[in-house]
Amino acid sequence: MTDTRETLQLTLLGELGLRREGGAIPLPASRKTRALLAFLALNPKPQRRDSLCELLWQDTDDSRAALRWSLSKLRALLGDALASDRDSIELRRADLAIDLDEAHALLGSHGDADPQRLRQLEAGLDAGYLPGIDCSGSAGFELWLESERAALRVLHGRLLEQLQKLSGDDPARAIHYARKRVGIDATSQPACLALLTLLLRHEGQQQARQAFEQCRQRLRAAQLDDAGLLRDWRNLSAATPPREVRVETGPALQLPGKPSVAVLGFREIGGDNQSVLSLGL
């Protein structure tokens, strides 16, 4: 076996991926093999072979053979990072760098996280939450996948919240992350309130009210009570001073020293065009 310590990077935030020393490693085309990799990565304890067979190959005549085939494909990529015996299988997380683990560590670093790395991790989630590993014939796996996707959505919101806080000196960027946070969870009242606070402070009452109405409509569409959001909006708008509007002024208009009147010529109805009135005199 090759030594894979600190050379393999597994991506779970967005598209499932595997890299070694910066270069992408093509994953097996088999959807269930990729699903197995994701399941092992997100379940750090050893997994029993019979449980994995039931999870992914319950409709297969020889489920153990199918599992062995998928393991052979993964072992060629993972090397020592994939450990197995007759009864169980696990990923040695010490031999892998997993972006999901890194995201949790950064969020727990109490404000010392690198903003650039947070942005990279958050951007990966724009591709979706574990896309491309659905196994429609495996009900148990689909239920598990739905739960993991919900957890990734929550993590995405936490990343956006942290990025918003770290953008305090850049209002436009902070508002961008706040809007994105509302976009992934339109019924989150804390996310809505954070956006409204920024809009009131930096873009004014009109923009904030428009966003408030949109948040309120989404709550109603989800048949959720909007009374709390309405109360918070009233308190927030009453407590936030009007945004200062700066008017750019040019140099003062210079008036002539001696006032003058310009008289333009006009046509005298029914009269001679050469008359005194028509000449404007």
N, C-alpha and C positions, 0 to 999 in steps of 0.2 A: 504494500500500500504506500501511496505517496503521502508526505507530510503536508497537510492542508492548513495547519494552524496559522491564523492571522493572514491567510491568503484568499480565503473565500468570503465574499460578501453576498448575503441573501437579501433581496428586496421583497418586502411584503407591503410597502406603502405604494399603492398603485399597481402597475403590472408586475406580476411575479417574475423575478429575474435572479440570475446568478452570475457573479463576476469573480474573476481571479486576477489580481494585480492590475485592476483597471480595465481588463478586457472582458467583454460579454461572453458568456458560455451558453450556447444554444440549449434550450430545455427540450426534453422529449416531446414529440408531437402528441403523444397520448394524453388526453384530457385527464384521465383518472390518475396517471402517473404524476402529473403536475398537481392534481388535487391532493394526492398522498403527500407530496413534498410540503405543501402548505399546511396540511393537517399536522404533520410531525413537527414543523417549525413552530406552530402555535400551541402545541401541547408538549411542554418540555419533559414530561415524565415518560418512561418507557411505555409503549403501546403494545398490547397483546395482539399477536397475529390473528387470532380468531375474531377479535373485535374489529380489526381493520378489514378483514374479509366481509364481515357482516355490514360494515359501514359502506363499503364501496363496490363490493362484488357479490351482493346477496342474490343477484339474478343470474350469476355465472355458474355453469356446471362444475367447473373445477376452480373455485375461488382461490385456493392456496397457490395453485400454479399461476394464476393471474397476478397475485400479489408478488410471487417470486420474480416474475418477469419484470414488473414495475421496479422492484428493488434492484434488479440487475442494471437497469437503465440509470437509476439514481446513484448506485454505488460507483459507476464509471465516472460520474461527475463529482461526487462528494468525497470519495476516498474514505479516509479515516473518520471523517465527520459523521458518517452513517454507521452506527453500531447495531448489530443484531445477533440474536442467538436463536435457538429453536422455538422459543416461546414469545419473544418480544423484540421490538425495534424502537430505536430512538435516534434523534440527532444530538450529537455532542455539541452543545451550544458554545462550549469553550473553544471549539475549532471553527466557529463561524462568527462573522460580524453581521448582525441582523439589524436593519435600519429601524425596525419597530422597537427593539430594545433601546437603541440610541435615542429615539424620540422620547420614550418614557424617562430616560435618564436626564435628558436636557430639560424636560418639563419639571423635573424634580430638583433642578439645580438652583432654585431660589433666585432667579434673576441673573445668573451668571452664564446663561446659555449664549452661544455664538449666534447672532441674528442671521448671518449668512447661511449657516448650516440649517437653522430652523426653516428658512425660506426654501432651501433645497428639498427638505423633507416634506414640507407642506405642498410644494409644487408637484411632487410625485403623486399625491392623492388626487390631483386633477384628472388622472387617468381612470379613476374609479376605485372602488373598494374590492380588492381581490377579483378583478374581472377575468373572464376566460377560463374559469375552473368549475363552472356549474356542471353538475351531473344529474340530469333530470330523472334518471332511473333509480337514483339512490336517495330515498326520502330522508333517511337519517342524516346523510351528509348535507343535504340541502337545508335542513333545519339548523344544523351546526353552522353552515356558511352564512345563513341569514343572521344568526346571532353575532358572528364575528364581524360581519359588515356593519351591523349597528354599533359595535364597539369601536370600529375604525372611524365611523362618522363622529362619534363623541370625541375621539382623539383628534380628529381634524378640527373640530370646533375649539378644542383646547390649544392647538397649535396656532390657530388664527387669533385667538384671544391673547396669547402671549406675544405674537408678532404685532398686534395692535398696540399693546402696552409699550413695546420696545420702539414704536414709531412716534413717540410723543413729540419729538421735535420736527416731525414731518406730517402735518395734518392730512394732506392728501393721501399719503400712504396709509395712515391710521384709518381713515374713512374707507379706503379700498378694502382693507382686511375686515373692517366691521361689516361692510356690505356683504362680503363673501361669507362671513360667519352667519349672517341672517339667511343668506341664500341656501346654505346647506341644512339649516334648521330654522325654518321660518316661524315655528311656533315657540321658539325659545324666548321667553320674555327678557331674561338677562341680556341676550344678544341684541334684541330689539332696543332695549334701553341704552345699551352702550352706543349703538349707532345714533340714536336720537340725541344723546348727550353731545357727541362729536359734531353732528350737523348743526345743532343749536349754537354751539360755540364757534364754529368756523364757517358755516354756510348760511346761517340765518333761519328765521322762523318758517319761511315758506318751504324751504327744502326739508326741514325737519317735520313739518306737518304732513307733507306729502308722504314721507317715509312712514310716519305714524299711521296714516290711513291705510297704507299698504300692509303694514304689520297687523293692523286690526282686522282687515279683511281676511288675511290668511288664518288668523285664529278662528274667526267665525266660520270659514270654509271647513276647518278641521273640527267644528262643533266644540270649540274650547271657549271657556269664559274669558272675556276680554276686560273685565272690570278692573283687574289688577293693573293691566297695561294702561288703561284710561286714567286711573288714579295716579300712577307714576308719571304719565305724560303731563298731567295738570300740575303736579308738584314741580316737575323738572322745568317746564316752560315758565312757571311763575318765579322760580328761583334763578333762572339764567338771565343775566342782563342782556339787553338788545346788543346784537353784534354791531361793532363800530363800523360805519360806512365811510370810507375815505373817498373824498371827491377831489379829483385832480383839477387844480386851478391853473390857468395860464396867466400871463402877464396882464396887468390892468389895461383896460381899453383907453387909448389916448384920444382925448377930445380936442378938436381944434380950438385955438385961442379965441377966435371970433366966430360966433354962431352964424350959419348961413342957411338959406332955404333954396332948394332947387325946384323950379317950376317947369313942368313938362308941357309940351304942346298938346293940344287936344282939338278935336273937330267940333266946330260949332254947327249944331243940327240946323239944317235949312239955311245956313249962311255961307259966306264966301270963305274959301280956304285960306285966303291971304289976309283975313281980318286980324285985328289985334288979339282977340281971344284965341283964335286958332294957332297963333304963333307962340302962345304962352307968355305974352308980354303984358 
